[in-house]
Amino acid sequence: LHRRRKRSSTIFCSQYTKEGWYEQLGGDASPLADAILDRIVHDGYVINIVPIDPSKDLSMREVYGLSETDRM
């Protein structure tokens, strides 16, 4: 991340809210959590994708007709 900072784009996808990232990276037990989040949060843009109608949303497994046991 340090070498890429201000030079190229990096995309992070997460199922957690931005507020939950610190704990997911190890929280107080991880000295790297602060360094990583400092670069991600302060220089980044957050795009929240929310479902319009959760009852009609399909998972990628449903779109491609895969079962739970299928692997790519």
mmCIF file of the N, C-alpha and C atoms, coordinates in Angstrom:
data_MODEL
# 
_entry.id   MODEL 
# 
loop_
_atom_site.group_PDB 
_atom_site.id 
_atom_site.type_symbol 
_atom_site.label_atom_id 
_atom_site.label_alt_id 
_atom_site.label_comp_id 
_atom_site.label_asym_id 
_atom_site.label_entity_id 
_atom_site.label_seq_id 
_atom_site.pdbx_PDB_ins_code 
_atom_site.Cartn_x 
_atom_site.Cartn_y 
_atom_site.Cartn_z 
_atom_site.occupancy 
_atom_site.B_iso_or_equiv 
_atom_site.pdbx_formal_charge 
_atom_site.auth_seq_id 
_atom_site.auth_comp_id 
_atom_site.auth_asym_id 
_atom_site.auth_atom_id 
_atom_site.pdbx_PDB_model_num 
ATOM 1   N N  . LEU A 1 1  ? 0.818   -1.199  0.000   1.00 0.00 ? 1  LEU A N  1 
ATOM 2   C CA . LEU A 1 1  ? 0.000   0.000   0.000   1.00 0.00 ? 1  LEU A CA 1 
ATOM 3   C C  . LEU A 1 1  ? 0.855   1.254   0.000   1.00 0.00 ? 1  LEU A C  1 
ATOM 4   N N  . HIS A 1 2  ? 1.964   1.209   0.726   1.00 0.00 ? 2  HIS A N  1 
ATOM 5   C CA . HIS A 1 2  ? 2.802   2.402   0.832   1.00 0.00 ? 2  HIS A CA 1 
ATOM 6   C C  . HIS A 1 2  ? 3.324   2.826   -0.544  1.00 0.00 ? 2  HIS A C  1 
ATOM 7   N N  . ARG A 1 3  ? 3.795   1.883   -1.342  1.00 0.00 ? 3  ARG A N  1 
ATOM 8   C CA . ARG A 1 3  ? 4.342   2.219   -2.660  1.00 0.00 ? 3  ARG A CA 1 
ATOM 9   C C  . ARG A 1 3  ? 3.267   2.678   -3.633  1.00 0.00 ? 3  ARG A C  1 
ATOM 10  N N  . ARG A 1 4  ? 2.071   2.180   -3.477  1.00 0.00 ? 4  ARG A N  1 
ATOM 11  C CA . ARG A 1 4  ? 0.987   2.532   -4.393  1.00 0.00 ? 4  ARG A CA 1 
ATOM 12  C C  . ARG A 1 4  ? 0.319   3.862   -4.028  1.00 0.00 ? 4  ARG A C  1 
ATOM 13  N N  . ARG A 1 5  ? 0.517   4.312   -2.815  1.00 0.00 ? 5  ARG A N  1 
ATOM 14  C CA . ARG A 1 5  ? -0.182  5.498   -2.321  1.00 0.00 ? 5  ARG A CA 1 
ATOM 15  C C  . ARG A 1 5  ? 0.061   6.703   -3.221  1.00 0.00 ? 5  ARG A C  1 
ATOM 16  N N  . LYS A 1 6  ? -0.999  7.341   -3.641  1.00 0.00 ? 6  LYS A N  1 
ATOM 17  C CA . LYS A 1 6  ? -1.006  8.535   -4.489  1.00 0.00 ? 6  LYS A CA 1 
ATOM 18  C C  . LYS A 1 6  ? -0.484  8.272   -5.900  1.00 0.00 ? 6  LYS A C  1 
ATOM 19  N N  . ARG A 1 7  ? -0.252  6.996   -6.266  1.00 0.00 ? 7  ARG A N  1 
ATOM 20  C CA . ARG A 1 7  ? 0.276   6.683   -7.601  1.00 0.00 ? 7  ARG A CA 1 
ATOM 21  C C  . ARG A 1 7  ? -0.674  5.831   -8.433  1.00 0.00 ? 7  ARG A C  1 
ATOM 22  N N  . SER A 1 8  ? -1.384  4.945   -7.780  1.00 0.00 ? 8  SER A N  1 
ATOM 23  C CA . SER A 1 8  ? -2.286  4.063   -8.517  1.00 0.00 ? 8  SER A CA 1 
ATOM 24  C C  . SER A 1 8  ? -3.477  3.697   -7.636  1.00 0.00 ? 8  SER A C  1 
ATOM 25  N N  . SER A 1 9  ? -4.481  3.182   -8.284  1.00 0.00 ? 9  SER A N  1 
ATOM 26  C CA . SER A 1 9  ? -5.719  2.845   -7.575  1.00 0.00 ? 9  SER A CA 1 
ATOM 27  C C  . SER A 1 9  ? -5.658  1.449   -6.972  1.00 0.00 ? 9  SER A C  1 
ATOM 28  N N  . THR A 1 10 ? -6.310  1.302   -5.847  1.00 0.00 ? 10 THR A N  1 
ATOM 29  C CA . THR A 1 10 ? -6.490  0.006   -5.212  1.00 0.00 ? 10 THR A CA 1 
ATOM 30  C C  . THR A 1 10 ? -7.948  -0.073  -4.775  1.00 0.00 ? 10 THR A C  1 
ATOM 31  N N  . ILE A 1 11 ? -8.587  -1.169  -5.090  1.00 0.00 ? 11 ILE A N  1 
ATOM 32  C CA . ILE A 1 11 ? -9.994  -1.334  -4.727  1.00 0.00 ? 11 ILE A CA 1 
ATOM 33  C C  . ILE A 1 11 ? -10.107 -2.370  -3.621  1.00 0.00 ? 11 ILE A C  1 
ATOM 34  N N  . PHE A 1 12 ? -10.792 -1.992  -2.546  1.00 0.00 ? 12 PHE A N  1 
ATOM 35  C CA . PHE A 1 12 ? -11.057 -2.898  -1.434  1.00 0.00 ? 12 PHE A CA 1 
ATOM 36  C C  . PHE A 1 12 ? -12.551 -3.154  -1.391  1.00 0.00 ? 12 PHE A C  1 
ATOM 37  N N  . CYS A 1 13 ? -12.924 -4.396  -1.298  1.00 0.00 ? 13 CYS A N  1 
ATOM 38  C CA . CYS A 1 13 ? -14.329 -4.781  -1.147  1.00 0.00 ? 13 CYS A CA 1 
ATOM 39  C C  . CYS A 1 13 ? -14.481 -5.455  0.203   1.00 0.00 ? 13 CYS A C  1 
ATOM 40  N N  . SER A 1 14 ? -15.526 -5.108  0.912   1.00 0.00 ? 14 SER A N  1 
ATOM 41  C CA . SER A 1 14 ? -15.718 -5.675  2.237   1.00 0.00 ? 14 SER A CA 1 
ATOM 42  C C  . SER A 1 14 ? -17.195 -5.860  2.529   1.00 0.00 ? 14 SER A C  1 
ATOM 43  N N  . GLN A 1 15 ? -17.492 -6.883  3.277   1.00 0.00 ? 15 GLN A N  1 
ATOM 44  C CA . GLN A 1 15 ? -18.868 -7.076  3.731   1.00 0.00 ? 15 GLN A CA 1 
ATOM 45  C C  . GLN A 1 15 ? -19.106 -6.362  5.054   1.00 0.00 ? 15 GLN A C  1 
ATOM 46  N N  . TYR A 1 16 ? -18.071 -5.736  5.589   1.00 0.00 ? 16 TYR A N  1 
ATOM 47  C CA . TYR A 1 16 ? -18.164 -5.023  6.863   1.00 0.00 ? 16 TYR A CA 1 
ATOM 48  C C  . TYR A 1 16 ? -18.240 -3.520  6.620   1.00 0.00 ? 16 TYR A C  1 
ATOM 49  N N  . THR A 1 17 ? -18.856 -2.809  7.539   1.00 0.00 ? 17 THR A N  1 
ATOM 50  C CA . THR A 1 17 ? -18.870 -1.356  7.439   1.00 0.00 ? 17 THR A CA 1 
ATOM 51  C C  . THR A 1 17 ? -17.471 -0.822  7.726   1.00 0.00 ? 17 THR A C  1 
ATOM 52  N N  . LYS A 1 18 ? -17.221 0.384   7.286   1.00 0.00 ? 18 LYS A N  1 
ATOM 53  C CA . LYS A 1 18 ? -15.908 1.000   7.493   1.00 0.00 ? 18 LYS A CA 1 
ATOM 54  C C  . LYS A 1 18 ? -15.538 1.024   8.972   1.00 0.00 ? 18 LYS A C  1 
ATOM 55  N N  . GLU A 1 19 ? -16.516 1.225   9.838   1.00 0.00 ? 19 GLU A N  1 
ATOM 56  C CA . GLU A 1 19 ? -16.262 1.267   11.276  1.00 0.00 ? 19 GLU A CA 1 
ATOM 57  C C  . GLU A 1 19 ? -15.818 -0.091  11.829  1.00 0.00 ? 19 GLU A C  1 
ATOM 58  N N  . GLY A 1 20 ? -16.155 -1.166  11.162  1.00 0.00 ? 20 GLY A N  1 
ATOM 59  C CA . GLY A 1 20 ? -15.795 -2.499  11.625  1.00 0.00 ? 20 GLY A CA 1 
ATOM 60  C C  . GLY A 1 20 ? -14.465 -3.012  11.094  1.00 0.00 ? 20 GLY A C  1 
ATOM 61  N N  . TRP A 1 21 ? -13.834 -2.275  10.184  1.00 0.00 ? 21 TRP A N  1 
ATOM 62  C CA . TRP A 1 21 ? -12.579 -2.729  9.573   1.00 0.00 ? 21 TRP A CA 1 
ATOM 63  C C  . TRP A 1 21 ? -11.458 -2.890  10.590  1.00 0.00 ? 21 TRP A C  1 
ATOM 64  N N  . TYR A 1 22 ? -11.355 -1.974  11.531  1.00 0.00 ? 22 TYR A N  1 
ATOM 65  C CA . TYR A 1 22 ? -10.249 -2.004  12.503  1.00 0.00 ? 22 TYR A CA 1 
ATOM 66  C C  . TYR A 1 22 ? -10.237 -3.322  13.271  1.00 0.00 ? 22 TYR A C  1 
ATOM 67  N N  . GLU A 1 23 ? -11.383 -3.719  13.772  1.00 0.00 ? 23 GLU A N  1 
ATOM 68  C CA . GLU A 1 23 ? -11.468 -4.982  14.514  1.00 0.00 ? 23 GLU A CA 1 
ATOM 69  C C  . GLU A 1 23 ? -11.180 -6.177  13.612  1.00 0.00 ? 23 GLU A C  1 
ATOM 70  N N  . GLN A 1 24 ? -11.640 -6.127  12.381  1.00 0.00 ? 24 GLN A N  1 
ATOM 71  C CA . GLN A 1 24 ? -11.408 -7.239  11.461  1.00 0.00 ? 24 GLN A CA 1 
ATOM 72  C C  . GLN A 1 24 ? -9.928  -7.387  11.099  1.00 0.00 ? 24 GLN A C  1 
ATOM 73  N N  . LEU A 1 25 ? -9.171  -6.309  11.180  1.00 0.00 ? 25 LEU A N  1 
ATOM 74  C CA . LEU A 1 25 ? -7.728  -6.355  10.901  1.00 0.00 ? 25 LEU A CA 1 
ATOM 75  C C  . LEU A 1 25 ? -6.902  -6.677  12.139  1.00 0.00 ? 25 LEU A C  1 
ATOM 76  N N  . GLY A 1 26 ? -7.544  -6.986  13.228  1.00 0.00 ? 26 GLY A N  1 
ATOM 77  C CA . GLY A 1 26 ? -6.812  -7.384  14.434  1.00 0.00 ? 26 GLY A CA 1 
ATOM 78  C C  . GLY A 1 26 ? -6.950  -6.414  15.584  1.00 0.00 ? 26 GLY A C  1 
ATOM 79  N N  . GLY A 1 27 ? -7.506  -5.238  15.342  1.00 0.00 ? 27 GLY A N  1 
ATOM 80  C CA . GLY A 1 27 ? -7.736  -4.262  16.409  1.00 0.00 ? 27 GLY A CA 1 
ATOM 81  C C  . GLY A 1 27 ? -6.474  -3.864  17.140  1.00 0.00 ? 27 GLY A C  1 
ATOM 82  N N  . ASP A 1 28 ? -6.574  -3.721  18.451  1.00 0.00 ? 28 ASP A N  1 
ATOM 83  C CA . ASP A 1 28 ? -5.439  -3.289  19.269  1.00 0.00 ? 28 ASP A CA 1 
ATOM 84  C C  . ASP A 1 28 ? -4.299  -4.301  19.270  1.00 0.00 ? 28 ASP A C  1 
ATOM 85  N N  . ALA A 1 29 ? -4.598  -5.552  18.966  1.00 0.00 ? 29 ALA A N  1 
ATOM 86  C CA . ALA A 1 29 ? -3.569  -6.598  18.970  1.00 0.00 ? 29 ALA A CA 1 
ATOM 87  C C  . ALA A 1 29 ? -2.674  -6.530  17.734  1.00 0.00 ? 29 ALA A C  1 
ATOM 88  N N  . SER A 1 30 ? -3.064  -5.753  16.730  1.00 0.00 ? 30 SER A N  1 
ATOM 89  C CA . SER A 1 30 ? -2.294  -5.680  15.488  1.00 0.00 ? 30 SER A CA 1 
ATOM 90  C C  . SER A 1 30 ? -1.758  -4.274  15.255  1.00 0.00 ? 30 SER A C  1 
ATOM 91  N N  . PRO A 1 31 ? -0.440  -4.084  15.340  1.00 0.00 ? 31 PRO A N  1 
ATOM 92  C CA . PRO A 1 31 ? 0.122   -2.758  15.072  1.00 0.00 ? 31 PRO A CA 1 
ATOM 93  C C  . PRO A 1 31 ? -0.040  -2.343  13.609  1.00 0.00 ? 31 PRO A C  1 
ATOM 94  N N  . LEU A 1 32 ? -0.260  -3.295  12.722  1.00 0.00 ? 32 LEU A N  1 
ATOM 95  C CA . LEU A 1 32 ? -0.431  -2.958  11.313  1.00 0.00 ? 32 LEU A CA 1 
ATOM 96  C C  . LEU A 1 32 ? -1.817  -2.403  11.006  1.00 0.00 ? 32 LEU A C  1 
ATOM 97  N N  . ALA A 1 33 ? -2.787  -2.694  11.849  1.00 0.00 ? 33 ALA A N  1 
ATOM 98  C CA . ALA A 1 33 ? -4.155  -2.238  11.598  1.00 0.00 ? 33 ALA A CA 1 
ATOM 99  C C  . ALA A 1 33 ? -4.211  -0.725  11.445  1.00 0.00 ? 33 ALA A C  1 
ATOM 100 N N  . ASP A 1 34 ? -3.551  0.021   12.310  1.00 0.00 ? 34 ASP A N  1 
ATOM 101 C CA . ASP A 1 34 ? -3.544  1.483   12.217  1.00 0.00 ? 34 ASP A CA 1 
ATOM 102 C C  . ASP A 1 34 ? -2.906  1.962   10.923  1.00 0.00 ? 34 ASP A C  1 
ATOM 103 N N  . ALA A 1 35 ? -1.767  1.380   10.560  1.00 0.00 ? 35 ALA A N  1 
ATOM 104 C CA . ALA A 1 35 ? -1.052  1.802   9.357   1.00 0.00 ? 35 ALA A CA 1 
ATOM 105 C C  . ALA A 1 35 ? -1.868  1.521   8.096   1.00 0.00 ? 35 ALA A C  1 
ATOM 106 N N  . ILE A 1 36 ? -2.464  0.347   8.044   1.00 0.00 ? 36 ILE A N  1 
ATOM 107 C CA . ILE A 1 36 ? -3.256  -0.020  6.873   1.00 0.00 ? 36 ILE A CA 1 
ATOM 108 C C  . ILE A 1 36 ? -4.473  0.885   6.748   1.00 0.00 ? 36 ILE A C  1 
ATOM 109 N N  . LEU A 1 37 ? -5.207  1.040   7.832   1.00 0.00 ? 37 LEU A N  1 
ATOM 110 C CA . LEU A 1 37 ? -6.423  1.852   7.778   1.00 0.00 ? 37 LEU A CA 1 
ATOM 111 C C  . LEU A 1 37 ? -6.130  3.324   7.548   1.00 0.00 ? 37 LEU A C  1 
ATOM 112 N N  . ASP A 1 38 ? -4.999  3.806   8.026   1.00 0.00 ? 38 ASP A N  1 
ATOM 113 C CA . ASP A 1 38 ? -4.622  5.196   7.794   1.00 0.00 ? 38 ASP A CA 1 
ATOM 114 C C  . ASP A 1 38 ? -4.543  5.474   6.296   1.00 0.00 ? 38 ASP A C  1 
ATOM 115 N N  . ARG A 1 39 ? -3.948  4.571   5.559   1.00 0.00 ? 39 ARG A N  1 
ATOM 116 C CA . ARG A 1 39 ? -3.812  4.759   4.118   1.00 0.00 ? 39 ARG A CA 1 
ATOM 117 C C  . ARG A 1 39 ? -5.118  4.526   3.366   1.00 0.00 ? 39 ARG A C  1 
ATOM 118 N N  . ILE A 1 40 ? -5.909  3.596   3.831   1.00 0.00 ? 40 ILE A N  1 
ATOM 119 C CA . ILE A 1 40 ? -7.164  3.298   3.138   1.00 0.00 ? 40 ILE A CA 1 
ATOM 120 C C  . ILE A 1 40 ? -8.210  4.383   3.389   1.00 0.00 ? 40 ILE A C  1 
ATOM 121 N N  . VAL A 1 41 ? -8.450  4.701   4.638   1.00 0.00 ? 41 VAL A N  1 
ATOM 122 C CA . VAL A 1 41 ? -9.566  5.571   5.008   1.00 0.00 ? 41 VAL A CA 1 
ATOM 123 C C  . VAL A 1 41 ? -9.320  7.034   4.656   1.00 0.00 ? 41 VAL A C  1 
ATOM 124 N N  . HIS A 1 42 ? -8.134  7.549   4.913   1.00 0.00 ? 42 HIS A N  1 
ATOM 125 C CA . HIS A 1 42 ? -7.902  8.982   4.744   1.00 0.00 ? 42 HIS A CA 1 
ATOM 126 C C  . HIS A 1 42 ? -7.717  9.401   3.290   1.00 0.00 ? 42 HIS A C  1 
ATOM 127 N N  . ASP A 1 43 ? -7.311  8.493   2.417   1.00 0.00 ? 43 ASP A N  1 
ATOM 128 C CA . ASP A 1 43 ? -7.097  8.845   1.016   1.00 0.00 ? 43 ASP A CA 1 
ATOM 129 C C  . ASP A 1 43 ? -8.126  8.221   0.086   1.00 0.00 ? 43 ASP A C  1 
ATOM 130 N N  . GLY A 1 44 ? -9.131  7.568   0.641   1.00 0.00 ? 44 GLY A N  1 
ATOM 131 C CA . GLY A 1 44 ? -10.033 6.792   -0.202  1.00 0.00 ? 44 GLY A CA 1 
ATOM 132 C C  . GLY A 1 44 ? -11.425 7.368   -0.331  1.00 0.00 ? 44 GLY A C  1 
ATOM 133 N N  . TYR A 1 45 ? -12.165 6.742   -1.195  1.00 0.00 ? 45 TYR A N  1 
ATOM 134 C CA . TYR A 1 45 ? -13.574 7.031   -1.390  1.00 0.00 ? 45 TYR A CA 1 
ATOM 135 C C  . TYR A 1 45 ? -14.348 5.785   -0.988  1.00 0.00 ? 45 TYR A C  1 
ATOM 136 N N  . VAL A 1 46 ? -15.469 5.965   -0.349  1.00 0.00 ? 46 VAL A N  1 
ATOM 137 C CA . VAL A 1 46 ? -16.306 4.837   0.045   1.00 0.00 ? 46 VAL A CA 1 
ATOM 138 C C  . VAL A 1 46 ? -17.561 4.850   -0.821  1.00 0.00 ? 46 VAL A C  1 
ATOM 139 N N  . ILE A 1 47 ? -17.832 3.720   -1.444  1.00 0.00 ? 47 ILE A N  1 
ATOM 140 C CA . ILE A 1 47 ? -19.047 3.562   -2.234  1.00 0.00 ? 47 ILE A CA 1 
ATOM 141 C C  . ILE A 1 47 ? -19.850 2.439   -1.588  1.00 0.00 ? 47 ILE A C  1 
ATOM 142 N N  . ASN A 1 48 ? -20.939 2.792   -0.967  1.00 0.00 ? 48 ASN A N  1 
ATOM 143 C CA . ASN A 1 48 ? -21.806 1.794   -0.333  1.00 0.00 ? 48 ASN A CA 1 
ATOM 144 C C  . ASN A 1 48 ? -22.832 1.317   -1.348  1.00 0.00 ? 48 ASN A C  1 
ATOM 145 N N  . ILE A 1 49 ? -22.870 0.026   -1.553  1.00 0.00 ? 49 ILE A N  1 
ATOM 146 C CA . ILE A 1 49 ? -23.837 -0.563  -2.470  1.00 0.00 ? 49 ILE A CA 1 
ATOM 147 C C  . ILE A 1 49 ? -24.903 -1.245  -1.619  1.00 0.00 ? 49 ILE A C  1 
ATOM 148 N N  . VAL A 1 50 ? -26.090 -0.722  -1.701  1.00 0.00 ? 50 VAL A N  1 
ATOM 149 C CA . VAL A 1 50 ? -27.182 -1.275  -0.903  1.00 0.00 ? 50 VAL A CA 1 
ATOM 150 C C  . VAL A 1 50 ? -28.214 -1.896  -1.843  1.00 0.00 ? 50 VAL A C  1 
ATOM 151 N N  . PRO A 1 51 ? -28.839 -2.963  -1.427  1.00 0.00 ? 51 PRO A N  1 
ATOM 152 C CA . PRO A 1 51 ? -29.846 -3.597  -2.287  1.00 0.00 ? 51 PRO A CA 1 
ATOM 153 C C  . PRO A 1 51 ? -31.087 -2.720  -2.415  1.00 0.00 ? 51 PRO A C  1 
ATOM 154 N N  . ILE A 1 52 ? -31.638 -2.686  -3.603  1.00 0.00 ? 52 ILE A N  1 
ATOM 155 C CA . ILE A 1 52 ? -32.873 -1.933  -3.826  1.00 0.00 ? 52 ILE A CA 1 
ATOM 156 C C  . ILE A 1 52 ? -34.062 -2.743  -3.322  1.00 0.00 ? 52 ILE A C  1 
ATOM 157 N N  . ASP A 1 53 ? -34.092 -4.006  -3.695  1.00 0.00 ? 53 ASP A N  1 
ATOM 158 C CA . ASP A 1 53 ? -35.152 -4.909  -3.250  1.00 0.00 ? 53 ASP A CA 1 
ATOM 159 C C  . ASP A 1 53 ? -34.515 -6.251  -2.898  1.00 0.00 ? 53 ASP A C  1 
ATOM 160 N N  . PRO A 1 54 ? -34.141 -6.439  -1.626  1.00 0.00 ? 54 PRO A N  1 
ATOM 161 C CA . PRO A 1 54 ? -33.439 -7.662  -1.229  1.00 0.00 ? 54 PRO A CA 1 
ATOM 162 C C  . PRO A 1 54 ? -34.163 -8.951  -1.608  1.00 0.00 ? 54 PRO A C  1 
ATOM 163 N N  . SER A 1 55 ? -35.474 -8.908  -1.715  1.00 0.00 ? 55 SER A N  1 
ATOM 164 C CA . SER A 1 55 ? -36.210 -10.130 -2.058  1.00 0.00 ? 55 SER A CA 1 
ATOM 165 C C  . SER A 1 55 ? -35.996 -10.538 -3.514  1.00 0.00 ? 55 SER A C  1 
ATOM 166 N N  . LYS A 1 56 ? -35.538 -9.603  -4.356  1.00 0.00 ? 56 LYS A N  1 
ATOM 167 C CA . LYS A 1 56 ? -35.313 -9.911  -5.773  1.00 0.00 ? 56 LYS A CA 1 
ATOM 168 C C  . LYS A 1 56 ? -33.833 -10.019 -6.126  1.00 0.00 ? 56 LYS A C  1 
ATOM 169 N N  . ASP A 1 57 ? -32.940 -9.704  -5.203  1.00 0.00 ? 57 ASP A N  1 
ATOM 170 C CA . ASP A 1 57 ? -31.506 -9.806  -5.477  1.00 0.00 ? 57 ASP A CA 1 
ATOM 171 C C  . ASP A 1 57 ? -31.103 -11.266 -5.597  1.00 0.00 ? 57 ASP A C  1 
ATOM 172 N N  . LEU A 1 58 ? -30.207 -11.555 -6.521  1.00 0.00 ? 58 LEU A N  1 
ATOM 173 C CA . LEU A 1 58 ? -29.714 -12.910 -6.724  1.00 0.00 ? 58 LEU A CA 1 
ATOM 174 C C  . LEU A 1 58 ? -28.229 -12.970 -6.405  1.00 0.00 ? 58 LEU A C  1 
ATOM 175 N N  . SER A 1 59 ? -27.808 -14.066 -5.813  1.00 0.00 ? 59 SER A N  1 
ATOM 176 C CA . SER A 1 59 ? -26.381 -14.266 -5.589  1.00 0.00 ? 59 SER A CA 1 
ATOM 177 C C  . SER A 1 59 ? -25.752 -14.710 -6.905  1.00 0.00 ? 59 SER A C  1 
ATOM 178 N N  . MET A 1 60 ? -24.441 -14.621 -7.026  1.00 0.00 ? 60 MET A N  1 
ATOM 179 C CA . MET A 1 60 ? -23.758 -15.074 -8.231  1.00 0.00 ? 60 MET A CA 1 
ATOM 180 C C  . MET A 1 60 ? -23.967 -16.571 -8.452  1.00 0.00 ? 60 MET A C  1 
ATOM 181 N N  . ARG A 1 61 ? -24.086 -17.329 -7.372  1.00 0.00 ? 61 ARG A N  1 
ATOM 182 C CA . ARG A 1 61 ? -24.363 -18.766 -7.510  1.00 0.00 ? 61 ARG A CA 1 
ATOM 183 C C  . ARG A 1 61 ? -25.720 -18.984 -8.191  1.00 0.00 ? 61 ARG A C  1 
ATOM 184 N N  . GLU A 1 62 ? -26.705 -18.175 -7.823  1.00 0.00 ? 62 GLU A N  1 
ATOM 185 C CA . GLU A 1 62 ? -28.021 -18.308 -8.444  1.00 0.00 ? 62 GLU A CA 1 
ATOM 186 C C  . GLU A 1 62 ? -27.989 -17.858 -9.905  1.00 0.00 ? 62 GLU A C  1 
ATOM 187 N N  . VAL A 1 63 ? -27.267 -16.786 -10.194 1.00 0.00 ? 63 VAL A N  1 
ATOM 188 C CA . VAL A 1 63 ? -27.176 -16.277 -11.563 1.00 0.00 ? 63 VAL A CA 1 
ATOM 189 C C  . VAL A 1 63 ? -26.579 -17.324 -12.492 1.00 0.00 ? 63 VAL A C  1 
ATOM 190 N N  . TYR A 1 64 ? -25.510 -18.002 -12.028 1.00 0.00 ? 64 TYR A N  1 
ATOM 191 C CA . TYR A 1 64 ? -24.813 -18.977 -12.867 1.00 0.00 ? 64 TYR A CA 1 
ATOM 192 C C  . TYR A 1 64 ? -25.276 -20.418 -12.643 1.00 0.00 ? 64 TYR A C  1 
ATOM 193 N N  . GLY A 1 65 ? -26.280 -20.625 -11.830 1.00 0.00 ? 65 GLY A N  1 
ATOM 194 C CA . GLY A 1 65 ? -26.836 -21.953 -11.614 1.00 0.00 ? 65 GLY A CA 1 
ATOM 195 C C  . GLY A 1 65 ? -25.899 -22.908 -10.896 1.00 0.00 ? 65 GLY A C  1 
ATOM 196 N N  . LEU A 1 66 ? -25.097 -22.395 -9.976  1.00 0.00 ? 66 LEU A N  1 
ATOM 197 C CA . LEU A 1 66 ? -24.154 -23.228 -9.233  1.00 0.00 ? 66 LEU A CA 1 
ATOM 198 C C  . LEU A 1 66 ? -24.757 -23.654 -7.903  1.00 0.00 ? 66 LEU A C  1 
ATOM 199 N N  . SER A 1 67 ? -24.383 -24.830 -7.454  1.00 0.00 ? 67 SER A N  1 
ATOM 200 C CA . SER A 1 67 ? -24.830 -25.274 -6.139  1.00 0.00 ? 67 SER A CA 1 
ATOM 201 C C  . SER A 1 67 ? -23.780 -24.894 -5.105  1.00 0.00 ? 67 SER A C  1 
ATOM 202 N N  . GLU A 1 68 ? -24.092 -25.085 -3.852  1.00 0.00 ? 68 GLU A N  1 
ATOM 203 C CA . GLU A 1 68 ? -23.168 -24.763 -2.758  1.00 0.00 ? 68 GLU A CA 1 
ATOM 204 C C  . GLU A 1 68 ? -21.864 -25.545 -2.852  1.00 0.00 ? 68 GLU A C  1 
ATOM 205 N N  . THR A 1 69 ? -21.903 -26.724 -3.452  1.00 0.00 ? 69 THR A N  1 
ATOM 206 C CA . THR A 1 69 ? -20.706 -27.574 -3.508  1.00 0.00 ? 69 THR A CA 1 
ATOM 207 C C  . THR A 1 69 ? -19.862 -27.335 -4.754  1.00 0.00 ? 69 THR A C  1 
ATOM 208 N N  . ASP A 1 70 ? -20.381 -26.596 -5.747  1.00 0.00 ? 70 ASP A N  1 
ATOM 209 C CA . ASP A 1 70 ? -19.607 -26.308 -6.962  1.00 0.00 ? 70 ASP A CA 1 
ATOM 210 C C  . ASP A 1 70 ? -18.489 -25.324 -6.658  1.00 0.00 ? 70 ASP A C  1 
ATOM 211 N N  . ARG A 1 71 ? -17.353 -25.596 -7.232  1.00 0.00 ? 71 ARG A N  1 
ATOM 212 C CA . ARG A 1 71 ? -16.212 -24.682 -7.081  1.00 0.00 ? 71 ARG A CA 1 
ATOM 213 C C  . ARG A 1 71 ? -15.663 -24.371 -8.461  1.00 0.00 ? 71 ARG A C  1 
ATOM 214 N N  . MET A 1 72 ? -15.165 -23.163 -8.608  1.00 0.00 ? 72 MET A N  1 
ATOM 215 C CA . MET A 1 72 ? -14.583 -22.773 -9.898  1.00 0.00 ? 72 MET A CA 1 
ATOM 216 C C  . MET A 1 72 ? -13.106 -23.041 -9.917  1.00 0.00 ? 72 MET A C  1 
# 
